[in-house]
């Protein structure tokens, strides 16, 4: 695979992926979302920091996420690129209306804060390293106590 060092094009690719696959504002059709995912994710796409590891897992998780949070919108707060690496910081907000990771709907609004580092090759996303505030999501759902109620000493 050839390395793509056009940082502007790489950033545009990541922005399109977030906006057209993950966000609910621009694209409401799940078939269309999966077509965009197929277009932008390399066949050898790999994931770290998530409960799945490959392109099929990513697409399945996106569909489950959309079912669990049908009104979820994402805002890109930072988008930085160097070489074939694009780092994106996001904030999402939506209502928990479906089962998410085994948790039944709470109908509570949750905030998702996360960071993903993507690798781009041949104008496709080949790797994603996720870092998402899952504890914050669980606190918003009311299934985990707020941090001020957690023990001060963790170990």
N, C-alpha and C positions, 0 to 999 in steps of 0.2 A: 504494500500500500504506500502510496506517495503521501508525504506530509504536506498539509495545507497550512501555509503561514500567512495567509491573508486574514489578519485579525478582524478587519471590518466584516468580511464575509462570514467568518467563524462566529462572531457575535450575532450577526443577523440570523444565522442558522439556529443558534440556541434560543434567541428571542422568539423565532417562529415556532420552535418546538414547545416552549412554555405557553405561548399565546394560543396556538391552534390545537394542541393536544391536551394540555393540562387545564387551561383556563376555560370557564364556562361562558364568558362574554362574547368571544369572537366566533366560536364554532360549537354549535349545540348538537350536531349530528354525530353519533358514536361511530358509524361506518366511515364517515369522512375523517374523524379523528384517527382511526386506526389506519386509514390510507396514508395520512400525513406521517404517522409514526413509521409505517413501512417505508415511506420515501426517505425519511431523515435518519432512521436508525440503521446502522450497518448490520449485515447478517451476523457478524461476529460480535455484536454489541455485548458488553459485559458491565455488570453493576456490582459495586461494593457499598456496604452500609445500608442495605435494604433486605427485606425478607425474601428476595428472589435474586437471580444472578444473570439473566440473559434477556434477549429481546422479547421472547414470548412471555416471560415473567413480567417485564415492564408493561407490556400491552395489557396483560391480565390485571395488573395492579391499577393501571389507569382506569380501566372499566369499573373495577370494584370501588375505586375512589370516587368516581363520578356518581355511582349509585348511592354511596354513603353520604356524599355532600353534593346534592344536585345543583346548588346555587353557589358553589365555591368559585371565587375569583382570585386571581393571583396578580400581584404587583411586583415587578422586578425593581428592587431597591438599589442593587449594584450589579454591574455587568463589566467584567474586566477580562481582557484577553492578552495573552502573550504566546507567540508561536502557535502551536496546535492545541493550547489549553485555554478554555474559557471557564471563568469562575462567575457564578450567578448567585446572588442572594435574593431570596423571595419572601414575600409575606402573602399568605392566603387567608381568606375569611369566608366561612360558609356555615350552613346549618347541618348538624348531624342528623340526617333523616333515614339512613339505612345502616345495616350492620357494617362496622368497620373493625377489622382485626379481631373479630369475635365479640365486639361490644355492641349490644342492641342499640337502636336509635334512642338518643336522649332529647332530641329536638332543641339542643342548645347550640348557640353560635360558638364556633371554635376559631382560634387564630393559629395559623401554621407559620412558623418561622423556620427557614431552612437555608441551606447552602448546598449547591451542587457544583462539583468541578467536572467538566466535560472534556474529553479528548476528541479532536476532530481529525479525520483522515479521509481523503478522497471526497471531501464535501459531505461527509456523513458523520454522525456521532458514533464513536466506537467504544467509549467508556464513560461511565458516570460514577462518581463517588459522592454518596449522599450523606448529609449531616442535618437531620431534622429534629426539632425540639418535640419529640414524642411525649415527654413528660408534660409539657405545656398544653398539648392537645388533650391529654387525659385529664388534666386539671380543669380545663375549660368544659369538658364533658361532665365533670363532677364525679368521675370514677377514681380520682386520685386526689388526696388532700393538697391544698395549696402549699407552696414551699415553706411558708412561715409556720405551718403546722407539722412539718417533718422534723425528725430529730436533728439536733445541731451537729452531733458527731456521727458521721457515717461509718467510721471504723476506728 
